[in-house]
Amino acid sequence: MENSMKVLVTGGAGFIGRWVVKRLLEDGHQVWALDDLSNGRRENIEEFITHPGFMEYVYGDIKDTALLSSLFSKCFDICYHLGASINVQDSIDDPRTTFENDVVGTFNVLEECKKHGTKIVFMSTCMVYDRALDETGITEQHPVKPASPYAGSKIAGENMVLSYWHAYKMPAVVVRPFNTYGPFQKTGGEGGVIAIFIKKLLAGEELGIYGDGTQTRDFLYVEDCAAFVVQCGYSEAVHGEIVNAGLGKDISINDLALLIVKDKNKIKHLPHIHPQSEIMKLLCNYERAKKLLNWQPKFNLEQGIAKTTEWIKSNSNLM
């Protein structure tokens, strides 16, 4: 347990953001959440509003420099910067919005962190990588490939964040979680594939797979992801680093669908919506996180799917 700190979570009402907020509150910190609800939902943080450590939910945008300036006058110890445009297809259709949120917005946050000596933990993504070539998985030295404006904007954001470490010695770390899933993830078009598949299963509908389904993903349960992200904020060992987090095992989308629905007749294949940005094999090598943070995932895929299914069953009102 760290000494109590003042912490800002941008995107704090989002799927991963709310789990980061939860973990920080459990660790005894004072937490502020900033979110414009473009991806997040107020309901995600409802249970924290009365928590003595939850200081304020601020409805607002990271492109609003006046708002950021006012908010950062609180002098935060750490900013977990999760606020972003996160949809690959949206970034292909409308690259400007993704660029302005993920690059310009990140620059605005960086400037405030620099001014106040606030450490930044920047949430990037495994979607910046080129495909895994073998079973040793993707390390942080693996080539990046900006196959979508989303990936391009995240790489630009990463480089800006690391430049503030090198140029100003401002404490900064870039985190690249692999495909995160779990309770509170949306089950609609912008949601994760596991949440969408479970929702379809419970509704008695067919599971649709884009492309031939041989593409693989490394699925990280959200509580493991939040523990990793939060730990990166506490640790000085990761300053100036890029750090992966994943399960260290990949599964094809075909096999994932079968694992969830248990009947291949309930699975159909659909034309791919963005084949040019597909990464055919994503498999995480998280040795650096293990070495620097002593972090490793606690939940396997079956446990995570069971917990997610339970949550979706009992929260159909939030869907």
C-alpha positions, 0 to 999 in steps of 0.5 A: 500500500502506497501513501495516499496520493492525489490521482487523476484518471482521464477516461475514468468512466470508461470500461478499463478506466472504472476498474483503474478508479476502483483499484486506486480507491481500494489502495487508499488514494484520492481519485478524480475522474475526467470523462466526456462520456463519448465512450464511457458511461456515468453508470460505470462509476455510480458506485464510487460517488459516495466513496470517501476517496472519490473526490470528483467526477468531472464531465469534460474533454481533454481537448479543453485546455482551460478545463485541464488547467483548472483541474490540474491546479489540484496538483496530482501525483499521477495522471492515468491517461486513458481518455481516447478514441478507441475504435479502429473502424471509426478512425478509418472513417474519421481520422481527424477525431481520433488524431485530435483526441489521441494526439492533441488531447495527449499533448494537452495532458502532457503539458499540464503534467509537466507544469505540475510535476505529475507522473503520466501513465499513458494507455496505448494498445497492442494494436500498434504492433505488427503481427506476432511471428512465432510462439515467443510472442510480442515483446516491446522491441517488436516492430510497430505497424500503424495499420489504422489511424487509431494505431498511428495516433497511439504511436504518436501519443507514445512518442510524445509521452516518452519525449517528455521523459527524455527532454524534461525527465518528467516521470512517464510510462507507456502501457500496451495492454493486449485485448482487455475484456470483462464486466462493464465492457460494452456489448454493442458495436464498440464493445469487445468481441468476448462481451459481444459473443456472450450477449449474442449467446444469452440472446439466442442469436448467432455469433458473427465472425469478421473474416475467416476467424483464424486471426488470434488474440491474447485476451487479458481480464480487466482486473488483471489489466487494471492491477497492471496499469495502476502498478505502473503508476506506483513504480519508478522502475518503469519510467521511460519504458514501454510495457506490455501486459497480456495473458501470454496465450492467444486463441483464434476467434473461431476457437473463442466463439466455439468456447463460448457458444459450444455449437459451431452451427451457431457461428457465421462468418461475415465480410471483414469491415477493415481487412487492411487493418487486421492483425492476424496474430496477437500474442503477448510476451509480458516478461518485462512487466514480470521483471520490472513490476513482478506482475502477472495475470491471475485469471485465465480465459475460462475464469474471465469468461465465466465472470464476464458472463455472470455480470452480463446476465445480471446487468442486462439493464446496462447493455 
